[in-house]
């Protein structure tokens, strides 16, 4: 069997990225000292650069953008269901 996937807290990720970004420590050095792969830290740095304080929501929490998309999808499903009901009602009443 392979290794279990490790999970890191938001605070851990932010502090690791800040060591690279704010303190100027080499990314490879930070990764080695924390026992993580450099590509993992690169990805965290990229996400933090794009989303800032909204990065690493974790534990099923959605970013603001993803939450809005989920809300719109729910609304879309509801509206499609309502439309189908109205279509059936129109056919029913038209056939009288």
Helices and strands as residue ranges (DSSP letters): H 10-21, H 27-34, H 38-51, G 52-54, H 64-95
